[in-house]
Amino acid sequence: MTNAINACADKGCTTPVTLHAGWTDPHRRLRVLVHDQAPGLPALRTATPDEEHGRGMHLISTGSAAWGICTHGPSGGKATWFELGEH
């Protein structure tokens, strides 16, 4: 959520960042989706120990059962999603 808010603030987005969460069938994983209109895609990278930023996608990739980025849909922008629960 913080990555999306910061990206939108930096790029001058006027639409809100949205968060959706729900259980997948059969209710074993919680799927969280964050949507924003900022141009560009988030990147998975390795931050140096003294950097204040750059760890968001790494945390998502290592702490979730599944994750991804979608760029399709009626409103444009992108959605970053992840699932928590059984692997």
Rosetta constraint file for C-alpha pairs under 8 A:
AtomPair CA 1 CA 5 HARMONIC 6.23 0.50
AtomPair CA 1 CA 17 HARMONIC 7.93 0.50
AtomPair CA 1 CA 19 HARMONIC 7.64 0.50
AtomPair CA 1 CA 34 HARMONIC 6.40 0.50
AtomPair CA 2 CA 6 HARMONIC 6.03 0.50
AtomPair CA 3 CA 7 HARMONIC 6.03 0.50
AtomPair CA 3 CA 56 HARMONIC 6.84 0.50
AtomPair CA 4 CA 8 HARMONIC 6.12 0.50
AtomPair CA 4 CA 17 HARMONIC 6.78 0.50
AtomPair CA 4 CA 34 HARMONIC 7.47 0.50
AtomPair CA 4 CA 35 HARMONIC 7.54 0.50
AtomPair CA 4 CA 36 HARMONIC 6.13 0.50
AtomPair CA 4 CA 38 HARMONIC 7.68 0.50
AtomPair CA 5 CA 9 HARMONIC 6.13 0.50
AtomPair CA 5 CA 17 HARMONIC 6.47 0.50
AtomPair CA 5 CA 36 HARMONIC 7.90 0.50
AtomPair CA 6 CA 10 HARMONIC 6.08 0.50
AtomPair CA 7 CA 11 HARMONIC 6.13 0.50
AtomPair CA 7 CA 38 HARMONIC 6.09 0.50
AtomPair CA 8 CA 12 HARMONIC 5.82 0.50
AtomPair CA 8 CA 13 HARMONIC 4.93 0.50
AtomPair CA 8 CA 14 HARMONIC 7.98 0.50
AtomPair CA 8 CA 17 HARMONIC 7.92 0.50
AtomPair CA 8 CA 36 HARMONIC 7.13 0.50
AtomPair CA 8 CA 37 HARMONIC 7.02 0.50
AtomPair CA 8 CA 38 HARMONIC 5.07 0.50
AtomPair CA 9 CA 13 HARMONIC 6.41 0.50
AtomPair CA 11 CA 38 HARMONIC 6.24 0.50
AtomPair CA 11 CA 39 HARMONIC 7.55 0.50
AtomPair CA 12 CA 38 HARMONIC 7.97 0.50
AtomPair CA 13 CA 37 HARMONIC 6.48 0.50
AtomPair CA 13 CA 38 HARMONIC 6.14 0.50
AtomPair CA 15 CA 36 HARMONIC 7.59 0.50
AtomPair CA 15 CA 37 HARMONIC 6.80 0.50
AtomPair CA 16 CA 36 HARMONIC 7.03 0.50
AtomPair CA 17 CA 34 HARMONIC 7.08 0.50
AtomPair CA 17 CA 35 HARMONIC 5.75 0.50
AtomPair CA 17 CA 36 HARMONIC 4.83 0.50
AtomPair CA 17 CA 37 HARMONIC 7.60 0.50
AtomPair CA 18 CA 34 HARMONIC 5.67 0.50
AtomPair CA 18 CA 35 HARMONIC 5.23 0.50
AtomPair CA 18 CA 36 HARMONIC 6.73 0.50
AtomPair CA 19 CA 32 HARMONIC 7.14 0.50
AtomPair CA 19 CA 33 HARMONIC 5.68 0.50
AtomPair CA 19 CA 34 HARMONIC 4.54 0.50
AtomPair CA 19 CA 35 HARMONIC 6.49 0.50
AtomPair CA 20 CA 32 HARMONIC 5.81 0.50
AtomPair CA 20 CA 33 HARMONIC 5.17 0.50
AtomPair CA 20 CA 34 HARMONIC 6.54 0.50
AtomPair CA 21 CA 30 HARMONIC 6.89 0.50
AtomPair CA 21 CA 31 HARMONIC 5.56 0.50
AtomPair CA 21 CA 32 HARMONIC 4.39 0.50
AtomPair CA 21 CA 33 HARMONIC 6.28 0.50
AtomPair CA 22 CA 30 HARMONIC 5.70 0.50
AtomPair CA 22 CA 31 HARMONIC 5.51 0.50
AtomPair CA 22 CA 32 HARMONIC 6.80 0.50
AtomPair CA 23 CA 27 HARMONIC 5.09 0.50
AtomPair CA 23 CA 28 HARMONIC 7.06 0.50
AtomPair CA 23 CA 29 HARMONIC 5.79 0.50
AtomPair CA 23 CA 30 HARMONIC 4.59 0.50
AtomPair CA 23 CA 31 HARMONIC 6.06 0.50
AtomPair CA 24 CA 28 HARMONIC 6.48 0.50
AtomPair CA 24 CA 29 HARMONIC 5.52 0.50
AtomPair CA 24 CA 30 HARMONIC 6.23 0.50
AtomPair CA 24 CA 31 HARMONIC 6.60 0.50
AtomPair CA 25 CA 29 HARMONIC 7.75 0.50
AtomPair CA 28 CA 85 HARMONIC 6.13 0.50
AtomPair CA 28 CA 86 HARMONIC 6.47 0.50
AtomPair CA 29 CA 83 HARMONIC 5.93 0.50
AtomPair CA 29 CA 84 HARMONIC 5.35 0.50
AtomPair CA 29 CA 85 HARMONIC 4.49 0.50
AtomPair CA 29 CA 86 HARMONIC 6.44 0.50
AtomPair CA 30 CA 83 HARMONIC 5.36 0.50
AtomPair CA 30 CA 84 HARMONIC 5.14 0.50
AtomPair CA 30 CA 85 HARMONIC 6.45 0.50
AtomPair CA 31 CA 81 HARMONIC 6.92 0.50
AtomPair CA 31 CA 82 HARMONIC 5.71 0.50
AtomPair CA 31 CA 83 HARMONIC 4.31 0.50
AtomPair CA 31 CA 84 HARMONIC 6.55 0.50
AtomPair CA 32 CA 81 HARMONIC 5.45 0.50
AtomPair CA 32 CA 82 HARMONIC 5.49 0.50
AtomPair CA 32 CA 83 HARMONIC 6.27 0.50
AtomPair CA 33 CA 79 HARMONIC 6.27 0.50
AtomPair CA 33 CA 80 HARMONIC 5.68 0.50
AtomPair CA 33 CA 81 HARMONIC 4.16 0.50
AtomPair CA 33 CA 82 HARMONIC 6.67 0.50
AtomPair CA 34 CA 79 HARMONIC 5.37 0.50
AtomPair CA 34 CA 80 HARMONIC 5.33 0.50
AtomPair CA 34 CA 81 HARMONIC 6.27 0.50
AtomPair CA 35 CA 77 HARMONIC 7.24 0.50
AtomPair CA 35 CA 78 HARMONIC 5.70 0.50
AtomPair CA 35 CA 79 HARMONIC 4.18 0.50
AtomPair CA 35 CA 80 HARMONIC 6.51 0.50
AtomPair CA 36 CA 77 HARMONIC 5.72 0.50
AtomPair CA 36 CA 78 HARMONIC 5.85 0.50
AtomPair CA 36 CA 79 HARMONIC 6.55 0.50
AtomPair CA 37 CA 76 HARMONIC 6.66 0.50
AtomPair CA 37 CA 77 HARMONIC 4.03 0.50
AtomPair CA 37 CA 78 HARMONIC 6.45 0.50
AtomPair CA 38 CA 77 HARMONIC 6.25 0.50
AtomPair CA 38 CA 78 HARMONIC 7.80 0.50
AtomPair CA 39 CA 77 HARMONIC 6.71 0.50
AtomPair CA 41 CA 69 HARMONIC 7.95 0.50
AtomPair CA 41 CA 78 HARMONIC 7.44 0.50
AtomPair CA 42 CA 57 HARMONIC 7.30 0.50
AtomPair CA 43 CA 57 HARMONIC 6.77 0.50
AtomPair CA 44 CA 57 HARMONIC 5.19 0.50
AtomPair CA 44 CA 58 HARMONIC 5.89 0.50
AtomPair CA 45 CA 54 HARMONIC 6.87 0.50
AtomPair CA 45 CA 55 HARMONIC 7.41 0.50
AtomPair CA 45 CA 57 HARMONIC 7.44 0.50
AtomPair CA 45 CA 58 HARMONIC 6.74 0.50
AtomPair CA 46 CA 54 HARMONIC 7.07 0.50
AtomPair CA 46 CA 55 HARMONIC 7.03 0.50
AtomPair CA 46 CA 58 HARMONIC 7.27 0.50
AtomPair CA 47 CA 51 HARMONIC 6.20 0.50
AtomPair CA 47 CA 53 HARMONIC 7.24 0.50
AtomPair CA 47 CA 54 HARMONIC 5.32 0.50
AtomPair CA 47 CA 55 HARMONIC 6.17 0.50
AtomPair CA 54 CA 58 HARMONIC 7.99 0.50
AtomPair CA 55 CA 59 HARMONIC 6.12 0.50
AtomPair CA 56 CA 60 HARMONIC 6.36 0.50
AtomPair CA 57 CA 61 HARMONIC 6.02 0.50
AtomPair CA 58 CA 62 HARMONIC 6.16 0.50
AtomPair CA 59 CA 63 HARMONIC 5.73 0.50
AtomPair CA 60 CA 64 HARMONIC 5.80 0.50
AtomPair CA 60 CA 67 HARMONIC 7.20 0.50
AtomPair CA 60 CA 82 HARMONIC 6.92 0.50
AtomPair CA 61 CA 66 HARMONIC 7.52 0.50
AtomPair CA 61 CA 67 HARMONIC 6.60 0.50
AtomPair CA 63 CA 84 HARMONIC 7.80 0.50
AtomPair CA 64 CA 82 HARMONIC 6.20 0.50
AtomPair CA 64 CA 83 HARMONIC 5.62 0.50
AtomPair CA 64 CA 84 HARMONIC 5.18 0.50
AtomPair CA 64 CA 85 HARMONIC 7.52 0.50
AtomPair CA 65 CA 82 HARMONIC 7.41 0.50
AtomPair CA 65 CA 83 HARMONIC 5.51 0.50
AtomPair CA 65 CA 84 HARMONIC 5.59 0.50
AtomPair CA 65 CA 85 HARMONIC 6.33 0.50
AtomPair CA 65 CA 86 HARMONIC 6.63 0.50
AtomPair CA 65 CA 87 HARMONIC 4.86 0.50
AtomPair CA 66 CA 82 HARMONIC 5.59 0.50
AtomPair CA 66 CA 83 HARMONIC 5.27 0.50
AtomPair CA 66 CA 84 HARMONIC 7.56 0.50
AtomPair CA 66 CA 87 HARMONIC 7.83 0.50
AtomPair CA 67 CA 80 HARMONIC 7.57 0.50
AtomPair CA 67 CA 81 HARMONIC 5.47 0.50
AtomPair CA 67 CA 82 HARMONIC 4.00 0.50
AtomPair CA 67 CA 83 HARMONIC 6.27 0.50
AtomPair CA 68 CA 80 HARMONIC 5.92 0.50
AtomPair CA 68 CA 81 HARMONIC 5.52 0.50
AtomPair CA 68 CA 82 HARMONIC 6.52 0.50
AtomPair CA 69 CA 78 HARMONIC 6.90 0.50
AtomPair CA 69 CA 79 HARMONIC 5.62 0.50
AtomPair CA 69 CA 80 HARMONIC 4.45 0.50
AtomPair CA 69 CA 81 HARMONIC 6.27 0.50
AtomPair CA 70 CA 78 HARMONIC 5.61 0.50
AtomPair CA 70 CA 79 HARMONIC 5.20 0.50
AtomPair CA 70 CA 80 HARMONIC 6.51 0.50
AtomPair CA 71 CA 76 HARMONIC 6.93 0.50
AtomPair CA 71 CA 77 HARMONIC 6.25 0.50
AtomPair CA 71 CA 78 HARMONIC 4.50 0.50
AtomPair CA 71 CA 79 HARMONIC 6.52 0.50
AtomPair CA 72 CA 76 HARMONIC 6.72 0.50
AtomPair CA 72 CA 77 HARMONIC 7.96 0.50
AtomPair CA 72 CA 78 HARMONIC 7.21 0.50
